[in-house]
Amino acid sequence: MIEIFDRNTMELLFVYPGDTFRGKDLRELLLKAANLSDQDLEEAILQGMNLEDTEFSNANLKKANFKGAILTEAIFNQVQAQEAKFGDAKCNLSAWAGANISDADFTGADLEHANLKDVIAHRTKFVNLKSIKGAILWNADCDKADFNGTNLNEVGDIDKAGLILDRATGGV
């Protein structure tokens, strides 16, 4: 069983009957503001969920589906989210410091004011982002990333310090 707590109050939200969330459809659970740090959510389905203020730090999110989810102020620090799907997700004000989001798909997502400091984003799709205004991309490694239809000029020069765009495409 997995105990899930509110990340702000530490109040017990519920007890999940399984020992992992791996490959599970979680759309029926109320996870807004939950603490899911260190959980195994590989291939989990969280599509369209309200996950505002939810914490996923150090979680395994490989191949997880967050399409269309509300992830405003969510915390993804140090996650492993390779091949995860964040298309059309609202990720504004989210924190991703040190995350591995290689091969993830953020097509059409909103990354306004997101903190992507020190992320590894090899071959990640940042295509047609709704916004990347005010995002922090310090030392982000975006080797071979796809920024087609996204305006990287929305990010201030100081917030792109150390940004690696080797073999990246788009980003006009």
Residue pairs with C-beta under 8 A, 6 or more apart in sequence:
1 15
1 16
1 17
1 18
1 19
2 15
2 16
2 18
2 19
2 20
2 21
2 39
3 12
3 15
3 16
4 12
4 13
4 14
4 15
4 16
4 31
4 34
4 35
4 36
5 11
5 12
5 13
5 34
5 35
6 13
6 33
6 34
6 35
7 33
7 34
7 35
7 53
7 54
7 55
7 75
8 33
8 53
13 30
13 31
13 34
14 29
14 30
16 29
18 24
20 39
20 40
21 36
21 39
21 40
21 41
21 44
22 40
22 41
22 42
22 43
22 44
22 60
23 42
23 43
23 44
24 44
24 45
25 44
25 45
26 41
26 44
26 45
26 46
26 49
27 45
27 46
27 47
27 48
27 49
31 46
31 49
31 51
31 54
32 50
32 51
32 52
32 53
32 54
33 52
33 53
33 54
34 51
34 54
34 55
35 54
35 55
36 54
36 55
36 56
36 59
37 55
37 56
37 57
37 58
37 59
38 57
38 58
38 59
39 56
39 59
39 60
40 59
40 60
41 56
41 59
41 60
41 61
41 64
42 60
42 61
42 62
42 63
42 64
43 62
43 63
43 64
43 65
44 61
44 64
44 65
45 64
45 65
46 64
46 65
46 66
46 69
47 65
47 66
47 67
47 68
47 69
48 67
48 68
48 69
49 66
49 69
49 70
50 69
50 70
51 66
51 69
51 70
51 71
51 74
52 70
52 71
52 72
52 73
52 74
53 72
53 73
53 74
54 71
54 74
54 75
55 74
55 75
56 74
56 75
56 76
56 79
57 75
57 76
57 77
57 78
57 79
58 77
58 78
58 79
59 76
59 79
59 80
60 79
60 80
61 76
61 79
61 80
61 81
61 84
62 80
62 81
62 82
62 83
62 84
63 82
63 83
63 84
63 85
64 81
64 84
64 85
65 84
65 85
66 84
66 85
66 86
66 89
67 85
67 86
67 87
67 88
67 89
68 87
68 88
68 89
69 86
69 89
69 90
70 89
70 90
71 86
71 89
71 90
71 91
71 94
72 90
72 91
72 92
72 93
72 94
73 93
73 94
74 91
74 94
74 95
75 94
75 95
76 94
76 95
76 96
76 99
77 95
77 96
77 97
77 98
77 99
78 97
78 98
78 99
79 96
79 99
79 100
79 101
80 99
80 100
81 99
81 100
81 101
81 104
82 100
82 101
82 102
82 103
82 104
83 102
83 103
83 104
84 101
84 104
84 105
85 104
85 105
86 104
86 105
86 106
86 109
87 105
87 106
87 107
87 108
87 109
88 107
88 108
88 109
89 106
89 109
89 110
90 109
90 110
91 106
91 109
91 110
91 111
91 114
92 110
92 111
92 112
92 113
92 114
92 131
93 112
93 113
93 114
94 111
94 114
94 115
95 114
95 115
96 114
96 115
96 116
96 117
96 119
97 115
97 116
97 117
97 118
97 119
98 117
98 118
98 119
99 116
99 119
99 120
100 119
100 120
101 119
101 120
101 121
101 124
102 120
102 121
102 122
102 123
102 124
103 122
103 123
103 124
104 121
104 124
104 125
105 124
105 125
106 124
106 125
106 126
106 127
106 129
107 125
107 126
107 127
107 128
108 127
108 128
108 129
108 130
109 126
109 129
109 130
110 129
110 130
110 131
111 126
111 129
111 131
111 132
111 135
112 130
112 131
112 132
112 133
112 134
112 135
113 133
113 134
113 135
114 132
114 135
114 136
115 135
115 136
116 135
116 136
116 137
116 140
117 136
117 137
117 138
117 139
117 140
118 138
118 139
118 140
119 140
119 141
120 141
121 140
121 141
121 142
121 143
121 145
122 141
122 142
122 143
122 144
122 145
123 143
123 144
123 145
123 146
124 142
124 145
124 146
125 145
125 146
126 132
126 142
126 145
126 146
126 147
126 150
127 146
127 147
127 148
127 149
127 150
127 170
128 148
128 149
128 150
129 149
129 150
131 154
132 150
132 151
132 152
132 154
132 155
133 154
133 155
134 154
134 155
134 156
134 159
135 154
135 155
135 159
136 159
137 155
137 159
137 160
137 163
138 159
138 160
138 161
138 162
138 163
139 161
139 162
139 163
139 164
140 162
140 163
140 164
141 164
142 163
142 164
142 165
142 168
143 164
143 165
143 166
143 167
143 168
144 166
144 167
144 168
145 165
145 168
145 169
146 168
146 169
146 170
147 168
147 169
147 170
147 171
148 169
148 170
148 171
149 170
150 170
150 171
151 171
151 172
152 160
152 171
152 172
153 172
165 171
